[in-house]
């Protein structure tokens, strides 16, 4: 399977995520935090350095729990601009996407 190249925004968001996680880890060892999250130290290292800029949701959730962060804090810390992490509102549904009942 060929991966779609990441956009510059996705790369920057990955770098912000890595910086946030490094800061939250503080003096704790990478090995200890990774073990607490149930993943390898190499996986955590790749995320913290931005080499894995789009980690899986459950990986981020496990690291957040190990660091005592909420997912809202992760989202706010990775936003490009202040307030960007706020919900954008309902997602529009394209016409014809939903079929009427009984169709």
MIDOSE-1310 file (N, C-alpha, C; in nm, 2 decimals, decimal comma, always signed):
residues 103
xxxx	+0,08/-0,12/+0,00/+0,00/+0,00/+0,00/+0,09/+0,12/+0,00; +0,06/+0,22/-0,08/+0,13/+0,34/-0,09/+0,06/+0,45/-0,01; +0,14/+0,51/+0,07/+0,08/+0,62/+0,16/+0,08/+0,75/+0,08; -0,02/+0,83/+0,11/-0,04/+0,96/+0,05/+0,07/+1,05/+0,13
xxxx	+0,14/+1,13/+0,06/+0,24/+1,22/+0,12/+0,17/+1,31/+0,22; +0,23/+1,34/+0,33/+0,18/+1,43/+0,43/+0,18/+1,57/+0,38; +0,09/+1,65/+0,42/+0,09/+1,79/+0,39/+0,18/+1,86/+0,49; +0,23/+1,98/+0,46/+0,31/+2,06/+0,55/+0,24/+2,08/+0,68
xxxx	+0,11/+2,10/+0,68/+0,03/+2,12/+0,80/+0,03/+1,99/+0,89; +0,02/+1,88/+0,83/+0,03/+1,75/+0,90/+0,16/+1,73/+0,97; +0,27/+1,77/+0,90/+0,40/+1,76/+0,95/+0,42/+1,85/+1,07; +0,37/+1,97/+1,06/+0,38/+2,07/+1,17/+0,30/+2,03/+1,29
xxxx	+0,18/+1,97/+1,27/+0,10/+1,92/+1,38/+0,17/+1,81/+1,45; +0,24/+1,72/+1,37/+0,32/+1,61/+1,43/+0,43/+1,66/+1,51; +0,50/+1,77/+1,47/+0,61/+1,83/+1,54/+0,56/+1,89/+1,67; +0,44/+1,96/+1,66/+0,38/+2,02/+1,78/+0,34/+1,91/+1,88
xxxx	+0,28/+1,80/+1,83/+0,25/+1,68/+1,92/+0,37/+1,63/+1,99; +0,48/+1,61/+1,92/+0,60/+1,56/+1,97/+0,66/+1,65/+2,08; +0,66/+1,78/+2,06/+0,71/+1,88/+2,15/+0,62/+1,88/+2,28; +0,49/+1,87/+2,26/+0,40/+1,87/+2,37/+0,42/+1,74/+2,46
xxxx	+0,44/+1,63/+2,40/+0,47/+1,50/+2,47/+0,60/+1,51/+2,54; +0,70/+1,56/+2,48/+0,83/+1,57/+2,54/+0,83/+1,66/+2,67; +0,76/+1,77/+2,65/+0,74/+1,87/+2,76/+0,66/+1,80/+2,88; +0,56/+1,73/+2,85/+0,47/+1,67/+2,95/+0,55/+1,55/+3,02
xxxx	+0,64/+1,48/+2,94/+0,72/+1,38/+3,00/+0,82/+1,43/+3,10; +0,87/+1,55/+3,08/+0,96/+1,61/+3,17/+1,08/+1,52/+3,20; +1,11/+1,49/+3,33/+1,23/+1,42/+3,36/+1,21/+1,27/+3,36; +1,08/+1,22/+3,34/+1,06/+1,08/+3,33/+1,13/+1,02/+3,21
xxxx	+1,17/+0,90/+3,22/+1,24/+0,84/+3,11/+1,14/+0,80/+3,00; +1,19/+0,80/+2,88/+1,11/+0,76/+2,76/+1,07/+0,61/+2,78; +1,16/+0,53/+2,83/+1,13/+0,39/+2,85/+1,01/+0,37/+2,95; +1,02/+0,44/+3,06/+0,91/+0,43/+3,16/+0,78/+0,47/+3,11
xxxx	+0,77/+0,59/+3,04/+0,65/+0,64/+2,99/+0,59/+0,54/+2,88; +0,68/+0,50/+2,79/+0,64/+0,40/+2,68/+0,58/+0,28/+2,74; +0,65/+0,22/+2,84/+0,60/+0,10/+2,91/+0,47/+0,12/+2,97; +0,45/+0,24/+3,04/+0,32/+0,27/+3,10/+0,21/+0,28/+3,00
xxxx	+0,24/+0,33/+2,88/+0,14/+0,34/+2,77/+0,12/+0,21/+2,69; +0,21/+0,11/+2,72/+0,20/-0,01/+2,65/+0,25/-0,01/+2,51; +0,35/+0,07/+2,49/+0,42/+0,07/+2,35/+0,57/+0,07/+2,37; +0,64/+0,06/+2,26/+0,78/+0,05/+2,27/+0,84/+0,19/+2,28
xxxx	+0,96/+0,20/+2,34/+1,03/+0,33/+2,35/+1,06/+0,39/+2,21; +1,08/+0,30/+2,11/+1,11/+0,35/+1,98/+0,99/+0,41/+1,92; +0,87/+0,36/+1,94/+0,75/+0,42/+1,89/+0,73/+0,56/+1,95; +0,75/+0,57/+2,09/+0,74/+0,70/+2,15/+0,85/+0,80/+2,10
xxxx	+0,97/+0,75/+2,08/+1,08/+0,83/+2,02/+1,04/+0,89/+1,89; +0,98/+0,80/+1,80/+0,94/+0,85/+1,67/+0,84/+0,95/+1,67; +0,74/+0,94/+1,77/+0,63/+1,04/+1,78/+0,69/+1,17/+1,83; +0,77/+1,16/+1,94/+0,83/+1,28/+2,00/+0,92/+1,36/+1,90
xxxx	+0,99/+1,29/+1,81/+1,08/+1,36/+1,72/+1,01/+1,40/+1,59; +0,88/+1,36/+1,57/+0,81/+1,40/+1,45/+0,83/+1,30/+1,34; +0,91/+1,19/+1,36/+0,93/+1,09/+1,25/+0,80/+1,01/+1,23; +0,71/+1,01/+1,32/+0,58/+0,95/+1,31/+0,48/+1,05/+1,34
xxxx	+0,45/+1,15/+1,24/+0,37/+1,26/+1,27/+0,22/+1,24/+1,28; +0,17/+1,12/+1,24/+0,03/+1,09/+1,24/+0,01/+0,96/+1,31; +0,04/+0,95/+1,44/+0,02/+0,82/+1,51/-0,13/+0,79/+1,53; -0,16/+0,66/+1,55/-0,30/+0,61/+1,56/-0,36/+0,68/+1,69
xxxx	-0,49/+0,70/+1,68/-0,57/+0,76/+1,79/-0,54/+0,69/+1,92; -0,55/+0,56/+1,92/-0,54/+0,48/+2,05/-0,40/+0,49/+2,10; -0,30/+0,51/+2,02/-0,16/+0,53/+2,06/-0,15/+0,66/+2,13; -0,21/+0,77/+2,07/-0,20/+0,90/+2,14/-0,28/+0,90/+2,27
xxxx	-0,40/+0,83/+2,27/-0,47/+0,82/+2,39/-0,40/+0,75/+2,50; -0,33/+0,64/+2,47/-0,25/+0,57/+2,57/-0,13/+0,65/+2,62; -0,07/+0,73/+2,54/+0,04/+0,81/+2,58/-0,01/+0,93/+2,67; -0,12/+0,98/+2,63/-0,19/+1,09/+2,71/-0,22/+1,04/+2,85
xxxx	-0,28/+0,92/+2,86/-0,31/+0,86/+2,99/-0,19/+0,84/+3,07; -0,08/+0,79/+3,01/+0,04/+0,77/+3,08/+0,11/+0,90/+3,13; +0,08/+1,01/+3,06/+0,14/+1,14/+3,10/+0,04/+1,22/+3,18; -0,08/+1,17/+3,20/-0,18/+1,25/+3,28/-0,24/+1,37/+3,20
xxxx	-0,24/+1,35/+3,07/-0,30/+1,46/+2,98/-0,44/+1,41/+2,94; -0,52/+1,51/+2,91/-0,65/+1,48/+2,85/-0,63/+1,49/+2,70; -0,73/+1,43/+2,63/-0,72/+1,45/+2,48/-0,75/+1,59/+2,44; -0,83/+1,66/+2,52/-0,85/+1,80/+2,49/-0,72/+1,88/+2,50
xxxx	-0,64/+1,85/+2,60/-0,51/+1,92/+2,62/-0,42/+1,89/+2,50; -0,42/+1,76/+2,45/-0,34/+1,73/+2,33/-0,39/+1,81/+2,21; -0,52/+1,81/+2,19/-0,58/+1,88/+2,08/-0,54/+2,03/+2,09; -0,56/+2,09/+2,20/-0,53/+2,23/+2,22/-0,38/+2,26/+2,19
xxxx	-0,29/+2,17/+2,24/-0,15/+2,19/+2,22/-0,10/+2,17/+2,08; -0,18/+2,10/+2,00/-0,14/+2,07/+1,86/-0,21/+2,17/+1,76; -0,30/+2,25/+1,81/-0,36/+2,35/+1,72/-0,26/+2,45/+1,67; -0,29/+2,49/+1,55/-0,20/+2,59/+1,48/-0,21/+2,73/+1,55
xxxx	-0,33/+2,77/+1,57/-0,35/+2,90/+1,63/-0,44/+2,89/+1,75; -0,43/+2,98/+1,84/-0,52/+2,98/+1,96/-0,67/+2,97/+1,91; -0,74/+2,88/+1,97/-0,89/+2,87/+1,94/-0,91/+2,78/+1,82; -0,81/+2,73/+1,75/-0,83/+2,65/+1,63/-0,89/+2,52/+1,67
xxxx	-0,87/+2,47/+1,79/-0,91/+2,34/+1,83/-1,06/+2,34/+1,87; -1,13/+2,45/+1,86/-1,27/+2,46/+1,89/-1,35/+2,38/+1,78; -1,46/+2,32/+1,81/-1,54/+2,25/+1,71/-1,58/+2,35/+1,60; -1,58/+2,30/+1,48/-1,61/+2,38/+1,37/-1,76/+2,38/+1,34
xxxx	-1,84/+2,30/+1,41/-1,98/+2,29/+1,39/-2,01/+2,16/+1,32; -2,14/+2,14/+1,28/-2,18/+2,02/+1,22/-2,12/+2,00/+1,08; -2,09/+1,88/+1,05/-2,03/+1,85/+0,92/-2,14/+1,84/+0,82; -2,14/+1,92/+0,71/-2,25/+1,91/+0,61/-2,25/+1,77/+0,54
xxxx	-2,37/+1,72/+0,52/-2,39/+1,59/+0,45/-2,42/+1,62/+0,31; -2,35/+1,56/+0,21/-2,37/+1,59/+0,07/-2,51/+1,54/+0,03; -2,57/+1,62/-0,06/-2,71/+1,58/-0,11/-2,70/+1,44/-0,17; -2,80/+1,37/-0,14/-2,81/+1,23/-0,19/-2,73/+1,13/-0,12
xxxx	-2,66/+1,17/-0,01/-2,58/+1,08/+0,07/-2,67/+0,99/+0,15; -2,77/+1,04/+0,21/-2,86/+0,96/+0,29/-2,99/+0,93/+0,21; -3,03/+0,80/+0,22/-3,15/+0,76/+0,15/-3,27/+0,78/+0,24; -3,38/+0,82/+0,18/-3,50/+0,83/+0,27/-3,54/+0,69/+0,32
xxx	-3,60/+0,69/+0,44/-3,65/+0,57/+0,50/-3,75/+0,50/+0,40; -3,73/+0,37/+0,39/-3,82/+0,29/+0,30/-3,78/+0,28/+0,16; -3,67/+0,34/+0,13/-3,62/+0,34/-0,01/-3,55/+0,21/-0,04
